[in-house]
Amino acid sequence: MTASTRRVLWAAVALSLVASIAVIGYEGDSIILFQSERDGNMEIYSIRAEGAGLVRLTDDPGADICAEVSPDGAWVVFSSDRSGTYNLFLMRLDGTELSQLTDSSLHDFYPSWSPDGRRIVFQRSGAGDAELIVIEVESGSERVITDNNVEDMMPDWSPDGEWIVFVRGNIGSQHIAATRPDGSGCIELTGVHFLQGAPRWSPDGTRVAFNRDPGNRNADIYVVDSDGANERRLTRNAAVDEFPVWSPQGDAIVFWSLRFGDADLFILNLAQEGGSPSLLDRASGWDGPTDWISAPDL
């Protein structure tokens, strides 16, 4: 796997507090899930948003990525190549009770839970194509909800369960779109740009955050209303800013940035209009945020 492919597939967040504890202190007892190479292999970690309580949740020679916590906080779904190709796995929030959910010869990435926790939408990639699949967690039955000649990637299920936002198109011509969970009623939320990625619903379902690279290797974080109106650019930096994840209250976004060479974690306080993001962690290698939740003690 090339370094550029790893960058697209791997996102995650935060660790040992480097600066600005106050920036995230208002989130109380929230927890950030992130994937990291800091121990020599891509694994999944959790940490309290104030910087304490680091827990390594996976420990396998394979790469473990794209973790998201179920709506009831009981399970984590993630993608791993421990079985050969990338498939989806489930585990408890403390890393126990591991089980395999999908068994595909292709690659399954970017799982996102339905609000009722009964289904998961994800991206299945292979042979130069990527489509969206919905799987029933209990039965394992799958249904393809997109099937066309362009790539459909990085899905995220809306908080009300009515929409799935995703990236449609190939590199050089991509837009953020949304579809009903059965694949009907697809709408465009943004215009076409060179590279767009990682769309995520705000907790109240009124906005979508995403990253955009207009073609100059300078991706930034953007936000748009759920109807495609009021698009705003949130970061302006010469380095790459990607993979935004909302705080549980929707008043901050954590993302990774190449401002210091490696993929470091930054938090942008949305209450401070025009404010600069604060550095959260500077570990070596690639770190990127995958989820930010309100959670009990680990």
Buried (B, 14 or more C-beta within 10 A) or exposed (E): EEEEEBBBBBBBBBBEBBBBBEBBEBBEEBBBBBBBBBEEBBBBBBBBBBBEEEBEBBEBEBBBBBBBBBBEBEBBBBBBBBEEBBBBBBBEBEBEEBEEBBEBEBBBBBBBBBBEBBBBBBBBBBEEBBBBBBBEBEEEEBBEBBEEEBBBBBBBBBBEBBBBBBBBBBEEEBBBBBBEBEBEEBBEBBEEBBBBBBBBBBBEBEBBBBBBBEEEEBBBBBBBBBEBEEBEEBBEBEBBBBBBBBBBBBBBBBBBBBBEEBBBBBBBBBEEEEEEBBBBBBBEEBBBBBBBBBBEEB
